[in-house]
Amino acid sequence: MRTHPLCFVAASLVAGPFSASDAGAQQPVTPAAPAPATAVAAADAPSGQKPRGFVLGAALGTAPVLLVNLSGTTSASIALRGGLLMGYKLGRLMLHLGLDYAGADQIRNNNNEHYGNVLFWLGTTGELWRSADQRAELLGSVRLGSGLSFLTGSGSSPPSVLVGYELLPGMRYYLHPSFAVQAFAGLGGQYVITTGAGSISTGTHSLAASVGTILVL
């Protein structure tokens, strides 16, 4: 029995699509690899602090101060002082300007005298260590400043020029990415420079410590 050639053509046209589809169905499909869990967790984890921004701060503490009395001589003491701070935070480094004030009052024979000590600071604070959640930090701070020591009241004397320094380790903890509490304790000192018949500088050095807060805007 002879088969007509058209039968082979028809058979090939019918079998061809089924063979191609079967071959395609037999190819395995490789699923996409899931993202590593650590990478997903790191991307979703919120930062414990703002990496940069303008900084405002306030602090209260103790420091060595020099006060000029009515006779023009100086008295050294450890005094309570308050301070304000403004600056800029860039990553692990913060540059800041500060203003500190300390004073004392003396009343004798119905005379009221006020002794004041004002210092303007330029400083930098760097992070030495930071926790994994970026909330806790160990810090190192250096400040240099200049200002005036003065006397007002029933008696007065010309103000004397002050220069000061501070070398302070400390710690900081962020309660919010934009708000932190901090504390410092280290070495501080002041020199008072008196000019006149001869230039005289008197210095005092002691513990300087403070607690305060900062706001990163």
Backbone hydrogen bonds in HBPLUS format (Angstrom, degrees):
<---DONOR---> <-ACCEPTOR-->    atom                        ^
c    i                          cat <-CA-CA->   ^        H-A-AA   ^      H-
h    n   atom  resd res      DA  || num        DHA   H-A  angle D-A-AA Bond
n    s   type  num  typ     dist DA aas  dist angle  dist       angle   num
A0007-CYS N   A0004-HIS O   3.00 MM   3  5.67 149.6  2.10 118.7 126.7     1
A0008-PHE N   A0005-PRO O   3.17 MM   3  5.47 125.2  2.48 104.4 116.3     2
A0009-VAL N   A0005-PRO O   3.35 MM   4  6.71 158.2  2.40 149.4 155.1     3
A0010-ALA N   A0006-LEU O   3.01 MM   4  6.21 161.9  2.04 147.3 151.7     4
A0011-ALA N   A0007-CYS O   2.93 MM   4  6.10 157.1  1.98 146.1 152.7     5
A0012-SER N   A0008-PHE O   2.99 MM   4  6.17 156.5  2.05 148.0 153.5     6
A0013-LEU N   A0009-VAL O   3.07 MM   4  6.31 152.9  2.14 146.6 153.8     7
A0014-VAL N   A0010-ALA O   3.07 MM   4  6.31 149.2  2.17 145.7 153.6     8
A0015-ALA N   A0011-ALA O   2.97 MM   4  6.10 162.2  2.00 150.5 155.3     9
A0016-GLY N   A0012-SER O   2.94 MM   4  5.76 147.3  2.05 140.9 148.5    10
A0019-SER N   A0015-ALA O   3.03 MM   4  6.16 154.5  2.10 155.3 162.5    11
A0020-ALA N   A0016-GLY O   3.11 MM   4  6.35 161.6  2.14 156.7 161.5    12
A0021-SER N   A0017-PRO O   2.97 MM   4  6.16 159.9  2.01 148.9 154.6    13
A0022-ASP N   A0018-PHE O   2.95 MM   4  6.05 154.2  2.01 142.7 149.9    14
A0023-ALA N   A0019-SER O   2.95 MM   4  6.17 155.6  2.02 146.2 152.7    15
A0024-GLY N   A0020-ALA O   2.97 MM   4  6.24 155.4  2.03 145.7 152.4    16
A0025-ALA N   A0021-SER O   2.93 MM   4  6.13 149.8  2.02 144.7 152.9    17
A0026-GLN N   A0022-ASP O   3.11 MM   4  6.30 134.8  2.32 140.4 151.2    18
A0027-GLN N   A0024-GLY O   3.32 MM   3  5.53 155.0  2.38 102.8 109.7    19
A0040-VAL N   A0036-PRO O   3.16 MM   4  6.49 158.6  2.21 151.4 157.0    20
A0041-ALA N   A0037-ALA O   2.93 MM   4  6.12 161.1  1.96 149.6 154.9    21
A0042-ALA N   A0038-THR O   2.91 MM   4  6.06 156.3  1.96 145.4 152.0    22
A0043-ALA N   A0039-ALA O   2.99 MM   4  6.16 151.1  2.08 142.6 150.1    23
A0044-ASP N   A0040-VAL O   3.00 MM   4  6.20 149.2  2.10 146.4 154.5    24
A0045-ALA N   A0041-ALA O   2.88 MM   4  5.87 136.8  2.07 145.3 155.9    25
A0050-LYS N   A0177-PRO O   2.87 MM 127  5.28 141.6  2.02 146.1 134.0    26
A0091-GLY N   A0051-PRO O   2.75 MM  40  4.99 152.9  1.83 164.5 170.7    27
A0053-GLY N   A0089-LYS O   3.03 MM  36  5.35 144.3  2.16 142.4 143.4    28
A0089-LYS N   A0053-GLY O   2.84 MM  36  5.35 174.8  1.84 159.9 161.2    29
A0217-LEU N   A0054-PHE O   2.70 MM 163  5.15 167.2  1.71 161.0 163.6    30
A0055-VAL N   A0087-GLY O   2.89 MM  32  5.01 167.1  1.90 128.5 128.7    31
A0087-GLY N   A0055-VAL O   2.95 MM  32  5.01 147.5  2.06 137.7 140.6    32
A0056-LEU N   A0215-LEU O   2.99 MM 159  5.22 154.5  2.06 144.5 152.8    33
A0215-LEU N   A0056-LEU O   2.72 MM 159  5.22 151.6  1.80 157.9 166.9    34
A0057-GLY N   A0085-LEU O   2.87 MM  28  4.75 149.9  1.96 140.9 136.3    35
A0085-LEU N   A0057-GLY O   2.99 MM  28  4.75 149.4  2.09 135.3 129.7    36
A0058-ALA N   A0213-THR O   3.16 MM 155  5.75 151.7  2.24 151.0 157.7    37
A0213-THR N   A0058-ALA O   3.02 MM 155  5.75 150.1  2.11 158.2 167.7    38
A0059-ALA N   A0083-GLY O   3.02 MM  24  5.21 155.4  2.09 143.5 143.4    39
A0083-GLY N   A0059-ALA O   2.99 MM  24  5.21 156.6  2.04 149.7 147.0    40
A0060-LEU N   A0211-VAL O   2.96 MM 151  5.70 158.0  2.01 158.7 163.2    41
A0211-VAL N   A0060-LEU O   3.04 MM 151  5.70 159.6  2.09 146.2 149.0    42
A0061-GLY N   A0081-ARG O   2.99 MM  20  5.55 168.9  2.01 161.0 163.6    43
A0081-ARG N   A0061-GLY O   2.81 MM  20  5.55 165.7  1.83 155.9 157.2    44
A0062-THR N   A0209-ALA O   2.89 MM 147  5.48 140.2  2.05 142.7 155.3    45
A0209-ALA N   A0062-THR O   2.98 MM 147  5.48 164.0  2.01 151.1 155.2    46
A0063-ALA N   A0079-ALA O   3.16 MM  16  5.80 146.4  2.28 148.2 157.8    47
A0079-ALA N   A0063-ALA O   3.08 MM  16  5.80 161.3  2.11 161.6 156.0    48
A0065-VAL N   A0077-SER O   2.84 MM  12  5.62 166.5  1.86 168.5 172.7    49
A0077-SER N   A0065-VAL O   3.07 MM  12  5.62 155.5  2.13 156.5 162.1    50
A0067-LEU N   A0075-SER O   2.93 MM   8  5.24 166.0  1.95 148.6 152.2    51
A0075-SER N   A0067-LEU O   2.78 MM   8  5.24 149.7  1.87 145.4 155.7    52
A0069-ASN N   A0073-THR O   2.85 MM   4  5.74 165.0  1.87 171.1 175.9    53
A0072-GLY N   A0069-ASN O   3.00 MM   3  5.41 158.1  2.05 112.7 119.7    54
A0082-GLY N   A0101-TYR O   3.13 MM  19  5.65 154.8  2.20 155.4 158.4    55
A0101-TYR N   A0082-GLY O   2.94 MM  19  5.65 156.5  1.99 162.2 169.9    56
A0084-LEU N   A0099-LEU O   2.93 MM  15  5.35 151.1  2.01 146.4 155.1    57
A0099-LEU N   A0084-LEU O   3.00 MM  15  5.35 154.0  2.06 147.0 151.5    58
A0086-MET N   A0097-LEU O   2.97 MM  11  5.48 156.8  2.02 156.7 162.2    59
A0097-LEU N   A0086-MET O   2.75 MM  11  5.48 166.7  1.77 169.7 169.1    60
A0088-TYR N   A0095-LEU O   2.88 MM   7  5.56 153.1  1.95 157.7 166.8    61
A0095-LEU N   A0088-TYR O   3.08 MM   7  5.56 157.6  2.13 160.4 159.0    62
A0090-LEU N   A0093-LEU O   2.82 MM   3  5.41 177.3  1.82 176.1 176.6    63
A0093-LEU N   A0090-LEU O   3.19 MM   3  5.41 167.6  2.21 124.0 125.5    64
A0127-GLU N   A0092-ARG O   3.00 MM  35  5.27 147.2  2.11 151.7 159.4    65
A0094-MET N   A0125-THR O   2.86 MM  31  5.12 145.9  1.97 152.1 161.4    66
A0125-THR N   A0094-MET O   2.84 MM  31  5.12 159.1  1.89 150.0 156.8    67
A0096-HIS N   A0123-GLY O   3.04 MM  27  5.43 171.6  2.04 146.1 146.1    68
A0123-GLY N   A0096-HIS O   2.95 MM  27  5.43 168.3  1.96 165.4 164.5    69
A0098-GLY N   A0121-TRP O   2.99 MM  23  4.66 156.1  2.05 125.1 127.2    70
A0121-TRP N   A0098-GLY O   2.76 MM  23  4.66 165.1  1.78 131.7 137.0    71
A0100-ASP N   A0119-LEU O   2.96 MM  19  5.32 165.3  1.98 156.1 161.0    72
A0119-LEU N   A0100-ASP O   3.08 MM  19  5.32 161.8  2.12 146.5 150.3    73
A0102-ALA N   A0117-ASN O   2.96 MM  15  5.15 152.2  2.04 146.8 154.5    74
A0117-ASN N   A0102-ALA O   2.81 MM  15  5.15 131.4  2.04 166.3 171.4    75
A0104-ALA N   A0115-TYR O   2.87 MM  11  5.11 147.1  1.98 142.1 149.8    76
A0115-TYR N   A0104-ALA O   2.73 MM  11  5.11 173.3  1.73 163.5 165.9    77
A0106-GLN N   A0113-GLU O   2.81 MM   7  5.17 154.5  1.87 154.0 160.0    78
A0113-GLU N   A0106-GLN O   2.81 MM   7  5.17 163.0  1.84 153.9 159.8    79
A0108-ARG N   A0111-ASN O   2.95 MM   3  5.23 152.9  2.02 144.0 150.5    80
A0111-ASN N   A0108-ARG O   2.82 MM   3  5.23 150.5  1.90 112.3 122.2    81
A0154-SER N   A0112-ASN O   3.14 MM  42  5.98 156.2  2.20 144.8 151.6    82
A0114-HIS N   A0152-THR O   2.77 MM  38  5.20 172.0  1.77 152.4 154.9    83
A0152-THR N   A0114-HIS O   2.91 MM  38  5.20 163.2  1.93 151.9 157.6    84
A0116-GLY N   A0150-PHE O   2.93 MM  34  5.25 171.9  1.94 148.5 150.9    85
A0150-PHE N   A0116-GLY O   3.01 MM  34  5.25 155.6  2.07 134.7 142.4    86
A0118-VAL N   A0148-LEU O   2.95 MM  30  5.45 172.1  1.96 166.1 168.4    87
A0148-LEU N   A0118-VAL O   2.96 MM  30  5.45 137.1  2.14 142.2 155.5    88
A0120-PHE N   A0146-SER O   2.88 MM  26  5.56 175.6  1.89 146.8 147.9    89
A0146-SER N   A0120-PHE O   3.08 MM  26  5.56 146.0  2.20 147.7 152.4    90
A0122-LEU N   A0144-LEU O   2.84 MM  22  5.52 154.2  1.90 154.8 162.2    91
A0144-LEU N   A0122-LEU O   3.01 MM  22  5.52 166.5  2.03 149.5 152.4    92
A0124-THR N   A0142-VAL O   3.03 MM  18  5.67 151.1  2.12 154.3 163.3    93
A0142-VAL N   A0124-THR O   3.06 MM  18  5.67 161.2  2.09 161.4 167.1    94
A0126-GLY N   A0140-GLY O   2.96 MM  14  5.48 163.5  1.99 159.7 161.7    95
A0140-GLY N   A0126-GLY O   3.02 MM  14  5.48 145.3  2.15 153.4 162.3    96
A0128-LEU N   A0138-LEU O   2.76 MM  10  5.45 160.8  1.80 148.5 153.9    97
A0138-LEU N   A0129-TRP O   3.00 MM   9  5.12 155.2  2.06 135.9 141.2    98
A0131-SER N   A0136-ALA O   3.00 MM   5  5.40 159.0  2.04 154.5 156.2    99
A0134-GLN N   A0131-SER O   2.98 MM   3  5.08 159.1  2.03 108.4 114.5   100
A0174-TYR N   A0135-ARG O   2.93 MM  39  4.85 152.7  2.00 127.1 135.9   101
A0137-GLU N   A0172-ARG O   2.91 MM  35  5.20 142.9  2.05 157.2 160.4   102
A0172-ARG N   A0137-GLU O   3.05 MM  35  5.20 154.0  2.12 138.2 141.8   103
A0139-LEU N   A0170-GLY O   2.83 MM  31  4.93 174.0  1.83 133.9 133.9   104
A0170-GLY N   A0139-LEU O   3.10 MM  31  4.93 152.3  2.18 126.2 124.3   105
A0141-SER N   A0168-LEU O   2.80 MM  27  5.07 150.0  1.89 142.0 152.0   106
A0168-LEU N   A0141-SER O   2.91 MM  27  5.07 168.7  1.93 151.5 154.4   107
A0143-ARG N   A0166-GLU O   3.03 MM  23  5.11 160.4  2.07 145.6 148.1   108
A0166-GLU N   A0143-ARG O   2.95 MM  23  5.11 137.9  2.13 149.2 147.9   109
A0145-GLY N   A0164-GLY O   3.02 MM  19  5.05 162.8  2.05 136.8 135.5   110
A0164-GLY N   A0145-GLY O   2.90 MM  19  5.05 159.7  1.94 134.5 134.9   111
A0147-GLY N   A0162-LEU O   2.93 MM  15  4.87 152.4  2.01 129.3 130.3   112
A0162-LEU N   A0147-GLY O   2.85 MM  15  4.87 165.4  1.87 128.0 126.1   113
A0149-SER N   A0160-SER O   2.93 MM  11  5.24 152.3  2.00 147.2 155.0   114
A0160-SER N   A0149-SER O   2.91 MM  11  5.24 162.4  1.94 153.8 157.0   115
A0193-ILE N   A0161-VAL O   2.82 MM  32  5.31 165.0  1.84 157.0 162.2   116
A0163-VAL N   A0191-TYR O   2.94 MM  28  5.31 148.9  2.04 149.8 158.1   117
A0191-TYR N   A0163-VAL O   2.79 MM  28  5.31 154.4  1.86 160.3 165.8   118
A0165-TYR N   A0189-GLY O   3.07 MM  24  5.53 152.8  2.15 147.6 151.0   119
A0189-GLY N   A0165-TYR O   3.06 MM  24  5.53 154.5  2.13 153.9 152.7   120
A0167-LEU N   A0187-LEU O   2.86 MM  20  5.37 165.0  1.88 163.4 168.2   121
A0187-LEU N   A0167-LEU O   3.07 MM  20  5.37 144.1  2.21 156.1 150.7   122
A0185-ALA N   A0169-PRO O   3.17 MM  16  6.12 161.0  2.20 173.1 176.5   123
A0171-MET N   A0183-ALA O   2.97 MM  12  5.62 152.0  2.05 156.2 165.2   124
A0183-ALA N   A0171-MET O   2.99 MM  12  5.62 154.4  2.06 156.2 162.1   125
A0173-TYR N   A0181-VAL O   2.87 MM   8  5.52 160.9  1.91 162.6 168.8   126
A0181-VAL N   A0173-TYR O   2.97 MM   8  5.52 154.9  2.03 154.6 154.3   127
A0175-LEU N   A0179-PHE O   3.03 MM   4  5.94 128.9  2.30 138.9 153.8   128
A0176-HIS N   A0179-PHE O   3.20 MM   3  4.97 156.2  2.26 152.1 147.3   129
A0179-PHE N   A0176-HIS O   2.96 MM   3  4.97 158.0  2.01 111.3 118.3   130
A0216-VAL N   A0178-SER O   2.85 MM  38  4.77 161.0  1.88 134.9 141.5   131
A0180-ALA N   A0214-ILE O   3.14 MM  34  5.47 161.8  2.17 150.9 154.1   132
A0214-ILE N   A0180-ALA O   2.99 MM  34  5.47 154.1  2.06 149.4 153.7   133
A0182-GLN N   A0212-GLY O   2.92 MM  30  5.46 160.3  1.96 149.0 148.9   134
A0212-GLY N   A0182-GLN O   2.94 MM  30  5.46 159.4  1.98 155.9 156.4   135
A0184-PHE N   A0210-SER O   2.93 MM  26  5.40 161.1  1.97 153.5 158.0   136
A0210-SER N   A0184-PHE O   2.99 MM  26  5.40 155.8  2.05 143.8 145.5   137
A0186-GLY N   A0208-ALA O   2.85 MM  22  5.44 157.3  1.90 157.9 165.6   138
A0208-ALA N   A0186-GLY O   2.92 MM  22  5.44 161.6  1.95 139.0 142.2   139
A0188-GLY N   A0206-SER O   2.94 MM  18  5.69 165.1  1.96 172.7 175.9   140
A0206-SER N   A0188-GLY O   2.96 MM  18  5.69 162.5  1.99 161.1 166.7   141
A0190-GLN N   A0204-THR O   2.96 MM  14  5.56 151.8  2.04 153.0 162.0   142
A0204-THR N   A0190-GLN O   2.91 MM  14  5.56 148.3  2.01 155.4 164.5   143
A0192-VAL N   A0202-THR O   2.83 MM  10  5.36 157.0  1.88 153.6 159.2   144
A0202-THR N   A0192-VAL O   2.99 MM  10  5.36 155.4  2.05 147.0 153.9   145
A0194-THR N   A0200-ILE O   2.75 MM   6  5.12 170.9  1.76 161.8 164.1   146
A0200-ILE N   A0194-THR O   2.82 MM   6  5.12 163.7  1.84 151.9 157.6   147
